[in-house]
Amino acid sequence: MGEAVEFFYPNHFCNGTTKNQPVDETHHQFDSWYEETIDEDLKWSFALKSVLYKGASEYQDIALLDTKRFGKVLVIDGKMQSAEVDEFIYHECLIHPALLFHSNPKTMFIMGGGEGSAAREALRHKSIDEVVMCDIDEEVVNFCRRYLTVNRDAFCNKKLNLVINDAKAELEKRNEKFDIIVGDLADPVEGGPCYQLYTKSFYEKILKPKLNENGIFVTQAGPAGIFTHKEVFSSIYNTIRQVFKYVLAYTAHVPSFADTWGWVMASDQPFSIGAEEIDKRIAERVDGELLYLNGSSFLSSATMNKTVYLSLLNETHVYTEENARFIPGHGLGNHL
């Protein structure tokens, strides 16, 4: 979602960021709005209590907003990343299916995930021995550790191995393989740091060789709504289909994203367990209650409506470095 981070205040309009400056929480109150451009003719806005932070790291623009409807909201490169009240939908869908479909997951590698929520969900699984979280942007990671208090326990967990590096370079240099690899990356936006990690060559030559024999890869795959699924979702799905034998797309509505969101899970082993077994594994393996996901809801989330189903079936585009698709947005590369 979105282009530049824009804030509308009474009687004037403010666009852009103040580099690495916390914003006075008392200065802008309930009559301030955050506005995000979804498309040329469509914008999404919501009321702010305050702007907690605006800044820029070496790689990305960062903002933390306190909103009236969605609580604290993390915005990177002008795009909503997660909201306090409903981030559990996105992160449960990203993390738990792959862990539940694996027979006995011990190790996980998370590409991105700097806010810590993906690691938090993974560390709820009793079988997990190690989660490697690799994010390129140390400033974003430190920012999230400071402000997103819900993930503080995850950042302090001894099973978490936090690495600041480019995920591609980190995977290339590591000798070990993993049971699960997760793509919790920013959406592919032109000028952003992540789009090369959605390409066929990356999946085929770097990522897949780092999976154990029965390993599973899962990635967030962008907007998957009836009007937005052709932006990147269908292309990411088709690209992964070129590399793995078994590929499963699934979706869920995330209110703060104002859209249906998509994920793609892939393996060379079939995904063959039913709703009852999923529920059984949740009860046996996961600490605490999941708020969103259960066996029936997951299986239904993998059933596409006719329009999206046909798009996935007929998609021909394959991500390459030279032929990428981007969703509306910006990266710091566009500021140079």
Buried (B, 14 or more C-beta within 10 A) or exposed (E): BBBBBBBBBEEEEBEEBEEEEEBEEEEBEEEBBBBBBBBEEEBBBBBBBBBBBBBBBEBBBBBBBBBEEBBBBBBBBBBBBBBBBBBBBBBBBBBBBBBBBBEEBBBBBBBBBBBBBBBBBBBBBEBBEBBBBBBBBBBBBEBBBEBBEBBBEBBEBEBBBBBBEBBBEBBEEBEEBBBBBBBBBBBBBBBBBBBBBBBBBBBBEBBBEBBBEBBBBBBBBBBBBEEBBBBBBBBBBBBBBEBBEBBBBBBBBBEBBBBBBBBBBBBBBEBEBEBEEBBBBBEEBBEEEBEBBBBEBBBEBBEBEEEBEEBBEEBEBBBBEEEBBBBBBBBBEEEE
